[in-house]
Amino acid sequence: MIVIKIISFVLGIAFLLFGYFIRFRKKYDLINGFRADFQAGRKDEKYAERVGLIELIIGIVLLAIGVILVLFA
């Protein structure tokens, strides 16, 4: 059970940081192949913002799961 708690926290923090950097700091280079797709016109900044938001939400959920596991398990 401790392994699940640790994995949840680590993944939660990783997703939270990546989502923050992509969404708010506009570091679109963290998305694989985004620069080339952006220059080719296949993807735009709204795509990158959606990816950042999704990663941010996943990070929040995983951290919440980790906290719940620590408190109740």
C-alpha positions in Angstrom: 0.0 0.0 0.0 2.9 2.3 0.7 4.1 1.8 -2.9 0.7 3.0 -4.2 0.8 6.1 -2.0 4.3 7.0 -3.2 3.5 6.4 -6.9 0.3 8.5 -6.5 2.2 11.4 -5.0 5.1 11.3 -7.5 2.8 11.0 -10.5 0.5 13.7 -9.1 3.4 16.1 -8.6 4.9 15.4 -12.0 1.6 15.9 -13.9 0.8 19.0 -11.8 4.2 20.6 -12.6 4.0 19.7 -16.3 0.5 21.0 -16.5 1.4 24.2 -14.8 4.4 24.8 -17.0 2.5 24.1 -20.2 -0.7 26.0 -19.3 0.6 29.0 -17.4 4.3 29.4 -18.3 3.7 28.6 -22.0 6.5 26.1 -22.2 5.1 24.3 -25.2 8.4 22.5 -25.8 7.4 20.0 -23.0 4.8 18.5 -25.5 6.5 16.0 -27.8 6.7 17.2 -31.4 4.6 20.3 -30.7 7.1 22.8 -32.2 7.2 20.9 -35.6 3.5 20.4 -35.7 2.9 24.1 -34.8 5.2 25.3 -37.6 3.5 22.9 -40.1 0.1 24.3 -39.0 -1.3 21.0 -37.7 -1.6 22.2 -34.1 -2.2 25.6 -32.5 -1.8 27.2 -29.1 -5.3 26.1 -28.0 -4.2 22.5 -28.4 -1.2 23.1 -26.1 -3.4 24.9 -23.5 -5.9 22.0 -23.5 -3.0 19.5 -23.0 -1.7 21.6 -20.1 -5.2 21.8 -18.5 -5.7 18.0 -18.8 -2.3 17.3 -17.2 -3.0 19.8 -14.5 -6.4 18.2 -13.7 -4.8 14.7 -13.7 -2.1 15.9 -11.3 -4.7 17.4 -8.9 -6.7 14.2 -9.0 -3.7 12.0 -8.3 -2.5 14.2 -5.5 -6.0 14.1 -4.0 -6.0 10.2 -4.3 -2.7 10.2 -2.5 -3.9 12.3 0.3 -7.1 10.2 0.7 -5.0 7.1 0.8 -2.7 8.5 3.5 -5.6 9.6 5.6 -7.9 6.6 5.3 -5.7 3.6 4.5 
